[in-house]
Amino acid sequence: MGDSAVWVAALTGATAVVASWVTNLGNVRAARAQAQASAAAERAGRVRESRRAAYLELMARAHDMSELYRKVVDARFQLGDGDAYLARVQELRRSVREAYDPLMHCVRTVALEGPAGAASAARTLLGAATEVSRSLWQVARGEPEARARFETARESYAVCLERFVDAARAAMEAS
């Protein structure tokens, strides 16, 4: 009987050690999985906030450009078609050129932050801004039909801005 008690005690002890080891192993794996999930959630939060900031900055710069374009239209109504109007257009062209670089920087930031849909919409917006600037140069030179090209380019820019806002919204909802 003594031998079987030793064997039962040894088997019970070994079972307890193995059970403890298995439990510890499970706890370690669970803690590791929880830490990884927490890190992934934190990383996703940082990406989301970074994208949001980039999108908001681009929208602010795009709005600044829209305001300058609107001033060109206002100048025509206020000053007519004469030399004063052309001089005002030249002033506004300088302001547009100064506002273009920050817009381009924001587009590049959005292209970096992604996703592809928002980046593509941002690049399209920049292309539209370039076209408005080109047509504004033609207005300043007094080229025939330049105002009509400017208006068409300005309307296209507004559509591209709306498309960017929609793409940014979709990107934020997806993240």
N, C-alpha and C positions, 0 to 999 in steps of 0.2 A: 504494500500500500504506500509506503514511503516513496518508492520510485515514481509511482503515478502522480503523487502530489507534486513532486519536483517537476515532472513533465508538464503538468497542468499549469503550474506557476510559471515555468519558463515560456510555455506557449502563450499564456495570458500576457506576460510581460512583453514578449516579442510582438504580439498583436497590438498592444498599447503603443509600443514604439513605432510600429509601421503606421498605425492610425494617426498618431501625432505627426509623423513625417508627411503623410498624404494631406492632412489638414493644413499643415504649414505650407506645403507646396501649392495647394489651392488658394490659400490666402495671399501668397506672394504673386501668383498669376492674376488674381482678381485685382490686387493693388496696382500691378503693372498695367493692366487693361484700363483701370480707372484713370491712372495718371496719363496714359496715352490719349484717352478720350477727352480728358480735361485739356491737355495741350492742344489737341486738334480743334476743340471748340474755341480756345483762346486765340489760336492762329486764324481761324475763320472769322472771328470777331475783329481782329486787327485788319485783315484783308477787307472786310466789309466797310469798316470805318475809313480806311485809306481810300478805297474806291469812292465812297460817298463824298469825301473831301475833294477828291480830284474832279468828280462830276459837278459838284457845286461851284468849284472854282472856274471850270470851263463855262458853265452856264452864266456866271457873273461876267466873265470876259466877253462872251458872245453877246450878252445884253448890252455891254458897253459899246460894242461895234454897232449893234442895232440902233442905239441912240445916236451915234454919229451919222449913220445912214439917214435916219429920220431928220436930222438937222440939215442935211443936203436938200431934202424935199421941202422943209420949212423955208430954207433960204430962197428957193425959187419963188415960193408964194409971197415972201416978204420983199424980195428985191427985184423980181422980174427976171428978164433974160439978159440984162446988160452986163457991163464990165464989173459992176459991184457984185453981181452974182458969181461971176467967174473968179473974182478975187476971194470971195467967201468959200467957194468950192476948193480953191487952192489951200486955204487955211485948214479946212476940214480934211483934206487929203493928208496933210501933215499929221493931224491928229489920228487919222485912220492908220497911217504907217506906224505911229508910236504905239497904237493899241494892238497892232497885228502881232508883234513879237510876243507879248504876254499870252495872246490867244494861241499862237503856235506852240509855246511852251506847255500850255495846259493840254493841248491836243496830244502832244508827245507823252505827257504824264498819263493821260487816259489810255493811250495806246500801250503804255507799259503796264498799267494796272489791269486792263482788260475788263471784261472778257471780249472776245472777238467782235461781237455785235456792237457793243458800245464803242470800241476802238474804231471800227469801220465807219460808224455814224459820225464820230468825231473828225476823222480824216475827210469825210465828205463835207462836213461843215467848214473845215478849213479851206477846202477847194472852192466852196461857194463864196467864202470871204475873199479869196484871191480873185475870183471872177468879178465880184462887186468892186474891188479896188481897181481892177483893170478898166472896168467900165467907167468908174469915177475919173480916172485919168483921161479917158476919152471925153468926158463931159468938160473937164477943166481945159482941154485943148479946143473946145468948141466944135467937135466933130458932129456932122449931121447924124441924127438918130441916136446920138449917144445917151440922151436922157431916157429914151425908150429902152435901150439895152441896160442902163442902170436900173430902171424900175423892174425889169424882168429878172435881173441878177439879184436884186434886193428881195424880191418875192421868193426866188429860189432859195436864198439864204434863210429866210424865215421858215420855209418848209423843212430845210435841212436841220435847223435848230429844233423844230418840233420833233423831227425824227430822232435826233440825238436824245432829247428829253425822254421820249418813249423807250429808246434802247437803254438808257440809264435806269429808268424805272424798272424795266424788265430785269436788268442785271441785279438790281438791288432786291427785287422780289425773289429771284432765284437763289440768292446767297443767304 
